[in-house]
């Protein structure tokens, strides 16, 4: 869960060694609350890996994987806006890859079921397709 700096509850109690003296001097302490104001960026890496290995329609899965890795690299460097742009491109490519691949599988299955594409008729009827006879 993300917290902004104005949402973090401050500890009203004293911290260790606060106000104590050391070698005749008082010890000053500073407490810094670090809370990122940046929302996490989803890089869609697992979806891209799945599309690359299983669906990869016209190499769109590979391109989505490249953009996902670029998004993760930008996120590690701290460039949230660059990571968001690469992640958006990876997401669009993953949607296109998944949709087109499933569409191709459905069309091929429908053609097989309708009998337009027949994979075994030549062997069932005993025909041999040879050139020159």
Beta strands, then each sheet from edge to edge (+ up, - down):
strand 1: 21-22
strand 2: 25-26
sheet 1: 1+ 2-
end
